[in-house]
Amino acid sequence: MRVPVKKLREYPWILRPFFWNQKRKYGAILQPGLLWARVPKLFGAVAVLYGVLDRKSSPLSPVLRSLVTVRVSQINWCRFCVDINSATLAKRSGSMEKVEKLSQWKESDLFDEKEKVVLEYTEAVTYSDQQVTDELIERLKGFFNEDGIVELTGLIAFQNLSSKFNSALDVPPQGFCELPNDRSDNNQA
């Protein structure tokens, strides 16, 4: 990593419950969490935003949220994010099939129409050489109300923030998901 994490005892005591929860949930304290926690207020803001976006009452299903987070992670070359988000997608979808086909989603029959329009939107928001069109928003409205579109956009923006942060600081994968190769396919549309 380009910036080292601190020793656990060097972080404010107020953050230790977050680290304990990560260790309970993932079996390890997440390296990005330790980096964000170097600035405790920033860590708190990111943790709250993530909690809002990944809540049970979200209008976006857990599988759909995971498809978005993995695809953004692939595009931004975030090895840590691909690792952890792929493991979450595999768990939520019940198999590795969608994880393995995600970078070629346009050519796959594995994804339904809702997933395809969401992935198209995800790429339009994430790739700098693409644009979100009114036509694409109208297709999203076939599946989501306006609040749902705002939440989807917030999730895509958050994952871009997270994956760009981790990629810039060269956060390595932590071994959550065995992938066919170390570097995710970054097929640009």
Summary of the structure (lengths in Angstrom):
residues: 189
radius of gyration: 16.6
end to end distance: 29.8
largest distance: 52.1
contacts: 549
relative contact order: 0.17
helix: 65%
strand: 0%
